[in-house]
Amino acid sequence: MWETVIGLEIHVQLSTESKLFSSASTDFGADQNTQASVIDLAMPGVLPVLNKNAVDMAVKFGLAVDAKIARKSIFARKNYFYPDLPKGYQISQYELPIVFDGKLDIYIDGTKKSVGITRAHLEEDAGKSIHDLYEDESAIDLNRAGTPLIEIVSEPDMRSSREAVTYLKKIHSIVKSLGISDGNMQEGSFRCDANISLRKPGDEFGTRAEIKNINSFKFVESAINYEAIRQRDILESGESVIQETRLYDPKKDETRPMRSKEEANDYRYFPDPDLLPVEISQEKIDKIKLTLPELPDDKKDRYKNNYGLKEDDAEILSLNSNLSTFFDESIKESDSNPQLVANFILSELVGLCNKHNIDISVATIKPSHISQLMNYIDQGKISSKQAKDILNELWAGKLDIDEIIRSKNIEQVSDTEILMKEAQKILEKHPKEVQDYKNGKDKLMGFFVGQIMKEMKGKANPKVLNEVLNKLLKE
């Protein structure tokens, strides 16, 4: 029996307007090499100037994960040579990171597990190598060079791909909730390296492989599962796992070797002589702490305690900042049970978003639409099924809710007098069934409801109709 041991290194691009050590823009999507300043290009004689906002964002993250904030941290030079690294070194933090000794609680099937956070340090991003433009050549885009990152390094505390993805999603939710990153995985704002090894339970850690630059939750899960099987097969054949850096190919669903795994001494870290130590006062830390927004765990507790949401629904909503914002806005103008609102959003609306592969924040459906639909259900104006149909019509964006109801003539009839007349007609047509019902055949209630619905083309309010039928049948 092998135990998988997993640690993650998460790279989060900070949402600053300018780079970590220069005033160049960090906007995504600009033409290649148009957002690289002389500092980013490492021209002779230039000096870096630290971006204060990036420091504040790193402190925010540290406070959110119950970590210690270093009153003094130091930037170092991480030396290696690669075409997308103009300086020949990356400015990062090594011995004295700004954030250290934190933890994050995750829940697997209702069971809490704490994952240690070794450190979260500030560093600048490298440029981007583009290998698919030319047949035999690569291109370099240095727009990203110098973009501020925090690298979040976990302890090797996770034991399955599910735990790893749960931890990753929670970190993603935290950085978005804090407003320190947009978390866009497609644009490279949030990516991770996974360190994976196998051991017999209780043994020392095995030799690990590092899977680099994975940019989706699904790929993280698939890469870990593949790598665990690959290492198991090697160990069970009597061979040894090689310490190396690998990449994950989602098309082939496999990991492949890139290079042998470097150790810290390979990078020849030393303090950057152009940058002073970063000193943060306790007063500054306390001031930043006061600005922290509601975090996912607090949000989850609020949903459960204030609105009575089920554990799983509260968890899903709290871990997606756009989804939770949509839910909060939806219940502001609705008198409906919050659990019913959550059910409708999570099943119907999220289903539509997934089908069309878009985020709820850019959907044509707005929280006010959900409030109105849920209020109409409560008022008996439409049924739950009709609300789903209207939602699909709204998605096309051609009509508003009232126009859809009028155009389809689907408003429910809740008037008891009208329903009473229709019910009496049906009961008079089926005297035998009425007598059988009175003799104990309760299932005939469904028959009566069906007949009336057929007569009224499905427009009778089921709740009111059942009340009317019960009254008539008792008489």
Order of alpha helices (4+ residues) and beta strands (2+ residues): beta-alpha-beta-beta-beta-beta-beta-beta-beta-beta-beta-alpha-beta-beta-alpha-beta-beta-beta-beta-alpha-alpha-alpha-alpha-alpha-alpha-alpha-alpha-alpha-alpha-alpha-alpha-alpha
